[in-house]
Amino acid sequence: MEFIAHEFFHLYNIKTIRPIALGPFDYDRENYTNMLWVSEGFTVYYDYHKGPGRK
């Protein structure tokens, strides 16, 4: 369940809280950036601090 919550949060996280280099989204071309750690970092932070079973 934690894995599903983590991946579901990515849907919100990357669409709303994303590096400027990542947007606007163009689904016809790849977009390379070294800033994806920001999105993953936010997700892991909330996993650890606000995940299931944590107050």
C-alpha positions in Angstrom: 0.0 0.0 0.0 2.9 2.4 0.7 4.2 1.9 -2.8 0.8 2.8 -4.3 0.5 5.9 -2.1 4.1 6.9 -3.1 3.3 6.6 -6.9 -0.1 8.2 -6.5 1.5 11.2 -4.8 3.9 11.5 -7.8 0.8 12.2 -10.0 0.1 15.3 -7.9 3.6 16.2 -7.0 5.1 16.3 -10.5 2.1 18.0 -12.1 2.0 20.8 -9.5 5.3 21.1 -7.6 7.8 20.6 -10.3 11.1 22.2 -11.5 10.6 25.0 -14.0 12.9 23.0 -16.4 10.3 20.3 -16.6 7.4 22.3 -17.9 5.3 23.0 -19.8 4.7 19.4 -20.6 5.1 18.3 -24.2 4.1 14.7 -24.6 5.5 14.5 -28.2 9.1 15.2 -27.1 11.3 14.0 -24.2 12.3 16.6 -21.7 15.7 16.0 -20.0 16.5 17.7 -16.8 18.8 17.1 -13.8 16.2 18.5 -11.5 14.0 15.4 -11.1 15.5 14.8 -7.7 13.3 17.6 -6.4 10.1 15.8 -7.3 11.4 12.5 -5.9 12.8 14.2 -2.8 9.4 15.8 -2.0 7.7 12.5 -2.4 10.1 10.6 -0.2 10.0 13.4 2.4 6.2 13.1 2.6 6.4 9.3 2.6 8.6 9.4 5.6 6.9 12.2 7.6 3.2 11.8 6.6 2.9 8.3 5.3 0.4 5.7 6.5 0.5 5.1 10.3 2.4 8.4 11.0 1.0 11.4 12.8 
